[in-house]
Amino acid sequence: MARYHRRTETTTYPLTVSTHAPSLGRLLAQAGPDWKRIGLDVLIRAALVALATFIFWRRGDLTTSSPFVLITTACIYAVLVLFPLRHCRDSMGFYENGIVYRGKSYLFQTPKAEWSRVSGTGHFLSVTYLYLDGMAKQINVSCVRDAQDTFTRLYANSPQREMI
C-alpha cells in the first residue's frame, strides 16, 4: 500500500508593524499573479493527462468506450488541466497596517506572521500559505509573484523597510 508523504515547513516572522489600526493606511507595494507558476502547473497537468490518454489508447480502452464515457472523461481531464487558472486573479496589496488579498483586507492583529510551505504526495508544486493572527484560515499565496519576499522585506526587516 502506498504511503502518503506530506512535508510542511513553517516559518514565523516577528513583524515591525503597528497592530489594531483602524484602517489599512498607505499602500506600500503590490504583487500580481505569478504567470510562470500558473503556466507550469497547467503544463504539468496537461502532460499527465496526455500520458493517461496515451496509456488508455495503447490498452484499447478508448476504442471500446461509449461516447458518454469519452465525453465525461474529456470533461474531467479539462477541469483537471484548467484548474490552476482560478489563480489568474490572485493579487496582494501591502499596506502600512495590513494586507489585501484578492480584494479582502486583513489588518495586523499581532506582530507575528506565519508562512507555511506544503509539499509531498498530492501536490504537483509546493503550496505556500500565509497566516496572520485574526484570520479565520490561512490564505494560499502560491500563485502571487514574490509574495513572501515582498512581505518579509516590508514588514519583517525594519532597517530594510522601503516606503513606496
Disulfide bonds with the S-S distance in Angstrom:
none
